[in-house]
């Protein structure tokens, strides 16, 4: 019976003739991306057409994700924001002006400084394209009225306040009392490199708790969120319902269903947010003798370069055979700004790895490379390398480069490890902050 069925199936396939059908490009849909920020005076909107199977007018090098330029930008549109509610802005109509072309192609970006937003007020967007197509949307602006942000037994006192987080023990907690807020989004980014996004998560309430041991739930490799020896920038966003729906929904690539759209005459998002930011200084348990404090300095009694490194090994092997991160403080190489020498104060975090170093041919447990960036008063990238000695001083090679990669200094410094984990596991140092675990502190 199986042989007979297979024969009939093959016969049917042989009798079919596959033909090619050319699909005509569909109608281009207007796509809007605009999120008003309560904390900023300048606002913007990105306008583009959706992909429709036609490549005409596509901008080379464009990208559908801001701040990159869109691939099918919409030029010549009239973009207005109308304010409703009590106050000085009631009834005012502001116009966002088109940003000039970039590289000869339309930018698709419309920007301006409209009347100041206020929590609970309604803002209405209207777009009229050059060919007469109209798009409308509206949002009610949310506002943070109170906040409780804590970690490591400490509460944030002001914007960009630095909180300690002991990775194995502490939890970052963010809670807002809100005017018209619908949800909370939290971004965790590397403080010195904002393009390094460690986590982007949202919640349908106005609070969220992130344990220090959390791994990225959206990363198949289980990437850790908080790496000891690093500063992180925490961006906490109170969202309106439009932006929240935009973040939590997704469009099926075949049917287009599943996307929650609040744009009339187009698709995308027109929402509003209130934003606060904080810094987190992450420390953790230490067990390896190579962890701890190091002094790196020039020879002589009055060195220009005088640095202290505070290192933590990590299990994140993407950064080398035995990766580590560390805080570095002190004084770097002086720089010349407008012909005036200026001191480079260093207080940042950087990354490195043990097991290899320039000029070290074989794998060496104590060989290391470590780099960090100093932005002010001029950008400089410092790269330190050498072979650690447990009890004695050891030479450390220093290379300083500009943002473009040009070398401005090569030198040999002296290094010495001044502390390492005690047998009972030395507690990490957290200057100017309490590193108590939440087990002994009230939330």
N, C-alpha and C positions, 0 to 999 in steps of 0.2 A: 504493500500500500504506500510505503514511504517513497519507493522508487517511482511509482506511478504519479504521485503528487509532485515530485521533483521534476519529472518529465513534462507534466502539464505546465508547471511554472516556467520552466525554461522555454517552452514553446510559446507561451504568452509574451515573455520578454522579447523573444526573437521577432514576434510579430509587431512590436511597438516601434515607432519611429520618433526619436527625440528631435524636437525642433527648437530653434532659438527664437526668443521673443524679446524685442527691444522695448524697454520701459521708458516712457517719456518722463523727463524731470517733473517732480511734483511742484506745488506752489510753495514758495518760500514763506516760512513763518517768522514773524518778528520775535526775537528773543531779547528779553530785558534782564539785566543784572544790576540792581541798585539796592543798596542797604544803607539807610541813613543812620548816622552815628550821633547820639546825643552829646558826646564829649568833643565833637569836632565841628567847627564852623563850616569848613569846606565839605561839599557833598559831590557825588558823581553818579553817572549812569552809563553803563556800557550797552550799546545797541548793535545788534547784528542779526543776520538772517540765519535760519537753521539750514543744515545741509539738505539738499533736495535731489542729489544725484547729478547736479550740474556744477562744473568747476569754474564757470565764468565769474570773474570778479574776485576770485579767492586771492587773499593776500599771502604771499610767500613768507613763511616763518611765523604765521599767526598761530594763535592758540586759543582754545575756547575758555580757558581759565584765566581770569584777571590775576595779576596786573598785566599779563601779556596782551598784545594787541589781538583783536578777534580776526578770524580768517575771512569772514564775510561782513565787514563793517557797514553800517548804515549811515551815509552822510546826509547833510542838509535837512535834518529833522528839527522840528520845534519841540523843545522839551521844557515843560513848566511844572512847578510844584505850587499848589494852592494850600494855604494854611487855614484850618478851621478850629474854633474854640475861643475861649476868652483870653484876652491878653493883647499885647501890642501887635502880634503877627496875624490876628484874626482877619481873614479876608484878603490877606496879602498874597500876590501871585509873583513868584520868582522864576526867572528863566535860567536854565543851565545852558551854557554856550559850548559849541563844538570845539574840542581841542584840535589845533591845526594838524594837517596831515603829517604823518611820520614816514620819512623815506619816500615821499611822493604818493603814498596810499592813505586813504581816509583812516582816521584813528578809531572812529566808532565810539569815542568817549566824549561825554558831555559833562561839564563841571561848572561849579560856581560856589558862591558863598551866600546861601539864602538866609532868610530871617531865622533867628536862633530857635532851635527846637525846644520843646518843653514836654515833660512827662504828661501823659494823658491827652495830649492834643492830637488831632487828626491831620495827616498830610496826604494830599491827593496828587498823584502823578498823571500827567497827560502828555502823550507823544503823538505828534502828527508828522508823518513822513512826507518827503517831497512829492510822492505820488498820491497823497491824500489819505493814506491808511491811518487809522486812529487806534491808539492803545491807551487804556486807563487802568489805574490801580490805586489803592489807598492803604494806609497803615495808621495805627494808633501807637504813638511813641511810648515805649516803656521807660521807667526810671528806677534806679536803685535808691531806696530811701534809707536802708540800713544794711549793714553787712557784718558777718562774723567769719573771719578767715583765720585759721589756726593751723599750727603744725609744731611738733616738738615741744609742747607745753607753752608756746608763745602765740600771741594774737597779733595780727597785722595792725599797725597804728595809723598807717597812711599809705597812699598809692606808692607802689614800687618799694615798699618796705621789704627787707630781707628776713625770711623765716628759715630756721634750721629744719632739716628733715633727716632723721637717722633711718636709713632705708629699711633695716630689718625690724624696726620697732614703731615707727611713727606713721600717721595718716594725715594727709592734707585734707582739710575740711573747709568747704565754702558754702555759706548760706546767706541768702539775700532776703530782705523784706522789700517788696516791690510795688510800684505803681504800674499796673497793667502788664506785668511780666507774665510770660507764658511758659518759659523754660530757661534752662541754663546750658550754655556750651562752654567747655573748657579746652583751651589749647595749651600744650606744654611744648615749649621750644627751647633749644639751646640758647643761653643768654648771649653768647658771643657770636652765634651764627643762626640767625632767625630762620634761614631756609631749612634748618635741621629740625623737622617736626617730629617730636617723639610720641605725641598723643593728641587726638582730636575727638572729643567725646561729648555727648549732650544728654540731658535728662529732662523729663517732662515736668519736673518740679523746680523750685527756685533754690535748690541745694544739691550738693553732691559731695561724696567722700571718696578719695583716691588713696588707697594704701601704698606705702612706699615700695612694697614688694610686687606691685602689679606688673604683669607683662602685657605687652600690647595685644589686646584681644583680636585685632585685625591683621596681625602679622603672623604668618604661618611658622616662622622660625622662633617665635616666642621672644622677641626683642624686649629687653627690660626698658621700663620707662625712665626710672630715676637711676642714673649711674653715679656711684659715690665719687667724689672729687670733681663735681661739676656744679656750675650755677645754671639754673633754669629760669626762664621767663614764663610766668603763668598768666594767661589772659583769660579772664572770666567774663562771659558775655551773657547779659540778660536779654532775652529775645522777645520780639512780638510773635503773634501766632503765624504770620506769613513766613517769616524767616525760619521759625521752628518747623513748619510743615515742609519747607523747601529742604531743610537739612535731613529730615527723617524719611522722606519719600524718595523713590527711585522710579525711573521710567523703563518699562520693558522695551528692549531694542526692537522687537518685532511689532507689538501691538501699541506701544506708547502708553499703556495703562499703568497705573500705580503712582503716577506723579501728581502731587497735590498742587494745583495751579490756582493762583489768585490774581492772575493778569487777564484783563478783558481785551480781546483782540490780539493776543499773543501768548507767549509762555515765558516762564522764568520766575524771577522773584523781585518784588518791591516790598521791602520790609524795613524794620528799624531796630536798633539795639542800643543798650547802654553797656559800656565796657570799663572794667577796672583791671589793673595789672599789678603783679607782685613778683618778687624774686624768691627763689628757693635755693638754699645752699645745702647740697646733699652730701652726707657723710655715711659711714657704714662700719660694720665689723671689720677688724683687720687681724690676719693670722700669719701672713707671709713676712719673713724678716726684711724683705726689700721694701715693704710699705713703711710709711712714716715720714719724718721731716728730713730735708736736705738743705744744706747751705751751699749756694753756688755764687762765687764771687771772683772778681779780678784779683790778681796778685797785688801786693802792696798794702800799706796801712790806710790808704784813702781811696778805695776803689770806686770807679764810676758805676759799675754794675754790681749790685748786691741783692741777690734773690733768695727767697725761702720757698722751697717746694714741699707740698703736703700731699703725698701720693697714696692712692688706693687701687689695688688690683681689682679686676672685674672679670666675669666669665663671658663677656661679650667678645667672641673671637673674631668678629669682623674687623677689628682694629689691629690685628697682629697676633703672633703666636701666644704671647702672654700680655694682653692689653692692660693698661692702667689709665686712670685719669687723675688729675691733681690740681690743687689750687696753687697759684704762684703769687707772691706778694713781694714788694720791695721797690728797688730803683733800677730802671733799665738804662740803655745807652742814651745819653742826651741827644736831642735833635735840634736842628736849626729851623726856626719858623720866622720868616720875614727878617732874616739876618740876626735873629736874637736866639741865643742858646736857651733851651728849655729842658727841664728835667722830665723824664718819662716815669711817672708813677705807675707801678704795676699792681693790679689787684684783679686777676682774672682766673679762669680755669683753662686747662688744655688737656691734650690726649697724647699717649705714647704707648710703647710696648717694650717689654723685656725680651731677650733672646736673640737680638740682632742689632747691629749698629754699623754705620759706615766704617770701612777699614777692618772690620772683624770678620775673618773668613769663615770660621766655623760657628755653629750654634753655641752661644755662651749664655748661661743662665743669668749672668749679671750685666750683660751688654744691654744698652737701652737707647731709645730715641724718643724725644719728647718735644712737642711744639705748642706754641700758644701765640695769640695775636694781641698786640697792643694798639688800640685805635687812636688814642689821643696822646700828645698833641699832633702826631702824624702816625699813619698806619705803618706798623712794622710787624713782621712775622719772625719770631725767635724759634730756632731749632737747636736743641741741645742733644748731644750724643756722647757716649763714653762707655766705660766699663766700671761698674760700681765696685768699690772695695768696702768690706763690712766695717772696718775699724779705722782705716787710714784715709788720708786725702787721696783723690784720684783726679786725673786731667779730664776736663769736659770741653768738648769742641762746641763752639757757638757760631752759628751762621744767622745773620739778620738780613732779611730781604724786604723789599717794598711790595706793595699790592700787585704791581706788575711783574714781580719775580726777580727784579734786579738786586744783586747782592750789594749791601752797603757796609758790611763788616764781617770779617772772619777773625776769630780769636780763640785762644785756649784759656779757659778759666780753671779754677780749682773747685772741686766738689768734696763734700763730706756729709755722711749721714749722721745726723745728730740725735735721732731717736728712732726706735722701731717698736713693734708690738711686744708688750710684755707677755710672759707665758699665760697670764690670765685674760689675755685679749685687751690690749690697751684701748681705752675709750678715745674716739676721734676728738680732735680739738675743734671747737666752734667759737672763734673769737667774737666777743660782744654779743653773744647769744647763748641762751640756755639750751643744752642738748639733752635735757631730761626726756625719758620716754613717756608715752602717754599712759603707761601703766601706773606711774606715780604722780600724774598730774590730772587735774580736772579738765574736761574738754572745754 
